[in-house]
Amino acid sequence: MATTITKLAKLAGVSVGSVSLVMNNKDKGQVSAASRKRILALAKKHGYRPNRAARALVQRRAYRVALCHDARLTVWDSLESYGLFNLISDFADGFQSLGYSIELLNIGHLQTNRARGNILLRQPVDGYVFLLMPPARVAPLMRLMRKEDKLAVASGATLGDEYTWTDVDREDAFSRAVRQLVEQGHKRIVLLEVGPTALLDIKREAFLRAMQEYAGVDAKNLIFHTDMRHFLGIYQATTNALETVPDVSAILVTSTYFSDAVIHALQNKGITPGSDCRVIGFGYTNPTHRVKPHMSLYGVRIPDEVEYGIKALTDAMSDPDNYEPRHQIFRSEYIEQDT
């Protein structure tokens, strides 16, 4: 059974007030380094944890975090939202392990930033995490949070230095993929655009620049896009690319959500993925295992993004007076599989 603050103070030979200061990181200049070390060691040994309700009253904190997104979560969009589901799950698990409760907010149905702001500011939370919202949509909300002295982190968006955010370097991933393929002798490289449309511009421009730089090719006619976000739509887009561009030897896919559709389209044309045609996707790893051969990919480092976001927000919530915005861009990890 966990000990109480009174028993912990007695074990440490200090006052209850000293224990409270140390456990709430407010002991600087008031508790000696030796006493602080002794208190923390005994707290860990005896399983002491500050009472969240009492701590909230003292610090005027709710110990509650809002995870916010604006994605459609219908049956048709469930696979495309795979990355969002992973972020929600990992952020929720991480915050809850630190004693925070979670409020999940979908603000996609609200048409104006004012309406979104009104909903957000009414929430009894200590901080906000905005998940996979494009910069144009999340920046006004981050600006509002800053104006209202609210603490917020954007995960999956590149913003200015005045905000706290974390993102994946999509441009770097597509540039590396093109360079890798060109060095292997590929020049007929098709870009297949699927997945969240808000992120496609970055990937498309990176592909065009890399094809010009590494292959000396104007690749505008090598880009194929589909608005149909389901297996049949991706299958048809892949088939169209194969029938339009002669001798395609490599395909870059802007998402891994429908890797099975791309693989099946190749196989139905008598093309063996990996040997006859290289295929590289961009995204999270698990969806690529729905079909064999498994698609090679530049993997999104979701665990790293989550860890960084949680640390940034909890640090800010623990010491808001000394809060400084910070950000981190994570380089995608190339994962060689079967294609």
N, C-alpha and C positions, 0 to 999 in steps of 0.2 A: 504493500500500500504506500502511495506517495506521501511524503512528509508535508507538514504545514510550514508556513513562513516562520511561525513562532518557534517550532522545534528546530528548524534550520538555523535560526539566529542563535539559539542556545548552543547547538553543536559547534557553530563557528566562533562562539564567544564574542558576538557583536550584537548590536541592537537590531530590532525588526526594521527600523528605518534604513539602516545600512544595507540589509539584505534587499529591501525594496529598491533602493537606488541602484544597486549592482544589477539586479535582474531586469531593470528597466533602462539600463545603459545611461544612467544619470548620475553616476558616482564620481565623475571626473573632479578632482580637487577636494572631494569630500570623504573618500574611502581610500585607504592606503592600497598600494599594489599587492602587498602580501595578503591583506584581508580579502581583497577582491578575488585573488587566485584561490584562497581557501574556500570562500563562499561558493564559487562556481564549481570547484571540485566536489564539495559536499552535495551541492544541488544535483549534480550529475549522478553521484553515487547513490543518493536516496530518492532519485526520481522526482525531484521537486519541479513543479511547473506553476508559474504565476496563474492565479485565478483570472480567467479571461474577462469575466463580467466585472470583477473589481478593477482590473487593470484598465478596462474600457472607460469606467467611470472616472478614474483618476486622470487618464490621458485624453479623455473625450474622443475615444476611438471606438468604432463599431466592430473592428476585426472582421471586416467583410469587404470583398473585392468584386467588382462587376466585370465580367467577361462579355465584351460587346462585339457584335458582328452585324453585317447587313446582307448576308447571303440568303438566297432562296434554298430552302431545305425540303423540296418536294421529292417524290420518288424518282423523277427524271433527273434531278440534280444531285442525288445522293452520292454517286460515285465521284462527280466533279468536286464535291465538298469533302472528299476524303481527307485532304490536308487540314481543313478547318476542324473536322472531327478530332483529328489527332492533337491539334493545338488546344482545343477545348479540354479534352481529356487530360493532357499532360499539365496544362496550367492549373486545372482544378485539383488534380492530385498533389501538385507541388505546393499550392497555397494551403490546401487543407492539412497537409502534413506539418505546416507551420502554425496551425491553429486558426486559420482564417476560414470563414464560410464563403460561399460563392453565390453570386447573383448572375444568371445567364440572361443577357438581353439581346434580342433581335430587333434592331432598329431599322431594318430594311424597308418596312412597310410605310415609314414616315417619309414624306416627300420633301421636306425642307430641313435645313440645318437648324432653324429655330425650333421646329417641332422636336427634332432629335435632342437638341440641347435641353429643352424643357423636361423631357423624360429623364435624361441622364442626371441632371442636377437635382432631381427629386429623390434620387436613390440614396438610402442611408448607408453609404459605403465610404471606405477610406481611400480607395483608389480604383482606377479603371484600366483595363487592358483592351485595346482595340485590335481585333484579329483580322488579318488578311483583307483590310480595306485599302483600296488604292489611294495614293497620296492626295489626289484631288478631292476625295470624299472624307478622308480622315484628318487632313490638315485643318479645316475649319473647326472640327471638334477638339482637336488638340489645342488650337488657339483659344477656344472658349474655356477649356479646362485651365489653361494658364491664366487667363483673365480672371477667372473665379477662384484662383488659388487652389485648384484641385490637382491631385497627382495622377498622372496617366502615362501609360507606355503604349506605343504602337508596335505591334508585332507583324512583320511582313510588309513594311512600307518604309521607303527612304524619304526622310524629311530633313528639315534644317537643323542646325546646331542648337537651336533654342529649345528643342524637344528631346524627349527620351524615346528611342526607338531601336528596333533591330530588324535586319532584313537579310535576304540572300542575294548574292551577286549574280543575277541572271545573265547580265551582259557578259561577264567573265566566263560563265559556263558555256554559252553558245559560241563564243570566240574560241575557247579551248577545244570544243567538239569539232568545229570546222577545221581548225588547224590540225587536229589529230587525224581526221579523215583525209585531208589533202596530203599530209605526209605519208599516208598509206597508199596514195595513188588515186584517190577518189576525186572526181570533179563534177560528176552528175549527182549532186547532193540535193535532195528535195527537202524543203521545210514544210511539215504538216502542222497547221495551226489548229489546235483543239484546246479545250480547257478554259479557265477564267479569262474572258476577253479583255479585262482591264489591264492584264499584264502582258498582253501579246505585243504591244508596240515596242516594248523594251527588247523582247526576244527577236522580233522581226528585224529591227534596225541593227542589232548585234550580228545577226546572221548575214545581212546584206553587206555590212562593213567587212566582216571576216572573209566572206566569199570573194570580195574585191581584193582584199589585202593578200590572202594566201593562195587563191586560185586564179586571180585576175579575171573573174567572171562577174558580169552583171546578172544577179540571180533573181531579179524581180519575177521572171517567168517560171521560177522554180519553187514558188510559194503557193501552197494550196490551203484554203481556209474552208471550214464548215461551221455553220451555226447550229447544226443538228447534234446535240450533245447526248448521243446514245450510240449503242453498238453499231446499228445499221448506218447511221450518218457518218461515223468515222470509217467504217468499212468502205462505204461508197467514195469518200474523199480519197482514201488510200488507193482504191482501184482507179479512180480518175487520174491521179498523179502518175500511176504506172502506165496508163494508156496514153497519157499526154506527152510525157517526157521519155524519149527513147533511151534505153540503156541506163536506167537508174541503178546506181550501185550503192547508194546510201540514203537513208531517210533519217532526218532529225525530227522528233516529235516533241511539241511544246509541253506535253503532259504525259504522264504514265497511266492516267485513269482508265484509258481504253486501249491498253497495250494489246489485249487479246484481239481486238478488231483489226489492228494493223497487222499483226502476225497472221491472222486467218486470211486477210486479203492477199498477202504475199503468197501464202501457201496455195491458195486457190488459183493463182496465176502460174503455179509451178515453180515459184521462186523460193529457195531455201533461205530463211532469215539467218544471217550470220556469215554464211559462206557466199551465196549469190548476191546478197544485199545486206550491208551493215545497217542496223537499226539502233539508234540511241535516243532515249527519252530524257525528260527532265521532270523531277518530282520526288515523291516519297517512294520507298522501296516496295512495300507490301503488295500493292495492286499488280505488280509485274509478275507475281507468282500464281496468278489465276490461270495461266496457260503456259505451255512449253512450246518452244524454247523461251526462257526467261529473258526479258529485254534488258540490255545494258543501259545504264543511266547515269546522269549526274544527279546525285541524291541530295535532297533538301535536308539540312541538318536541324531538324525540328527539336531534338533534345537540347542542342546547344542554344538555340534561340529561346526556348522556354526557360532554361536555367538562367540565361542572361537577363531576360525580362523580369523574372521573379525576383532576382537579386536586386535589380535596379529599383523596382517598385517598393520592395520591403525596406530597402535602405532609406528610400525617400520617406516612407511612412513612419519609420522609426525616428527619423531626425529631419522633419520637414524644414526646420529653420536653416539647415545647412545643405539643403537640396541643390544639387547641380545637375543639369541635363547631361545625358551621355548617350552614346549610340555605338552600335557595332554592326558591321556587314560581314556575314559569314560566306566563305568560299565553298561552293558545292564540292562534294566528294565524288570522284568518278568511281563507279562500281561496275566492274567488268563482269558480265554474266554470259549469256549464250549468243547474243546477237551482235 
